[in-house]
Amino acid sequence: QGQLVESGGGLVEAGGSLELHCAHSGSIYTINAMGWYRQARGKQRDLVASITKDNYTSYLDTVKGRFTISWANAKNTVTLQMNNLKNEDTDAYYCYADERDREARLNRCWGQGTQVNVSS
């Protein structure tokens, strides 16, 4: 099982941009997909963006056209570029990776979370 280390959260004014990074490390056979969820305290966790090893991407409707997810496969690092941020994007963001070992067993590992605060 691998580990995920996130970076890049912080405080930004509405309309600004932030870039979140998530680096996977550890000994696994392959990663099938990576992505980001976000969750505010007391609310459900929403899938913000995901990307597969074949570069298929999907986004939460409310971030389409503003957020872009990309994956540097060789480095097992995923980046979430967030533009035109809005107050409602304020949340804790969690990176995940769907791992597969040589016996085809699947596992999802999580990052520790990084806080994004958007001020008006």
C-alpha positions in Angstrom: 0.0 0.0 0.0 1.3 3.4 -0.9 1.2 6.8 0.7 -0.1 10.1 -0.6 1.4 13.5 0.2 -0.6 16.6 -0.7 0.5 20.2 -1.0 -0.7 23.5 -2.4 -3.7 24.5 -0.3 -4.1 27.9 1.2 -6.1 31.1 1.2 -7.0 32.9 -2.0 -9.4 35.6 -2.9 -12.4 34.8 -5.0 -11.5 34.8 -8.7 -8.0 33.7 -7.9 -6.2 30.4 -8.6 -4.6 27.6 -6.6 -2.8 24.4 -7.6 -3.0 21.3 -5.5 -0.4 18.5 -5.8 -0.6 14.9 -4.7 2.4 12.6 -4.9 2.1 8.9 -4.5 5.0 6.8 -3.1 5.3 3.2 -2.1 5.6 -0.2 -3.7 2.6 -1.1 -5.7 2.1 -2.7 -9.1 0.1 0.0 -10.7 -2.3 2.9 -10.1 -5.6 2.7 -12.0 -6.8 6.2 -11.2 -6.2 9.2 -9.0 -8.3 12.2 -8.0 -9.6 14.6 -5.5 -12.6 14.8 -3.2 -13.6 17.7 -1.0 -15.5 17.8 2.2 -16.7 20.6 4.5 -17.2 19.7 8.1 -20.6 18.1 8.6 -21.2 17.6 4.9 -20.8 14.7 2.5 -17.6 14.1 0.6 -17.9 15.1 -3.1 -15.8 13.8 -5.9 -14.2 17.0 -7.5 -12.1 15.5 -10.3 -10.6 12.2 -11.3 -8.3 10.9 -13.9 -7.5 7.3 -15.0 -4.2 5.9 -16.2 -5.6 6.2 -19.7 -6.1 10.0 -19.1 -9.9 9.8 -19.0 -11.0 12.7 -16.8 -14.3 13.6 -15.0 -15.4 16.6 -13.0 -18.0 17.7 -10.6 -20.5 19.8 -12.5 -19.8 22.9 -10.5 -16.1 23.0 -11.3 -16.2 22.1 -15.0 -14.4 24.8 -17.0 -12.6 26.1 -13.9 -10.6 23.1 -12.6 -8.2 20.9 -14.6 -6.7 17.6 -13.3 -3.6 16.2 -14.8 -1.3 13.2 -14.0 2.4 12.9 -14.4 2.4 9.1 -14.7 6.1 8.6 -14.5 6.1 10.5 -11.1 2.7 9.2 -9.9 1.8 12.8 -9.2 -1.6 14.3 -9.8 -2.2 18.1 -10.0 -5.5 19.9 -9.7 -5.3 23.4 -11.2 -8.2 25.5 -9.8 -9.0 28.8 -11.5 -11.7 31.4 -10.9 -12.2 30.1 -7.4 -15.5 30.8 -5.6 -16.5 31.0 -2.0 -18.3 27.7 -2.4 -15.0 26.0 -3.3 -13.8 26.4 0.3 -13.3 22.9 1.7 -10.8 20.4 2.8 -9.5 18.6 -0.3 -8.4 14.9 -0.2 -6.4 13.1 -2.8 -6.9 9.4 -3.5 -5.2 6.7 -5.5 -6.7 3.5 -6.7 -3.9 0.9 -6.4 -3.7 -2.6 -7.8 -1.1 -5.1 -6.8 0.3 -8.0 -8.8 -2.5 -10.3 -7.6 -5.0 -7.8 -8.9 -6.2 -6.8 -5.5 -7.5 -3.3 -5.3 -7.0 -0.7 -2.7 -7.8 3.0 -2.3 -5.4 5.1 -0.3 -6.0 8.6 0.9 -4.0 11.7 1.5 -4.2 13.6 4.8 -6.2 16.5 3.3 -5.3 20.1 2.4 -7.4 23.1 3.2 -8.6 25.5 0.6 -10.1 28.8 1.7 -11.6 31.3 -0.7 -12.4 34.7 0.6 -14.8 37.2 -1.0 
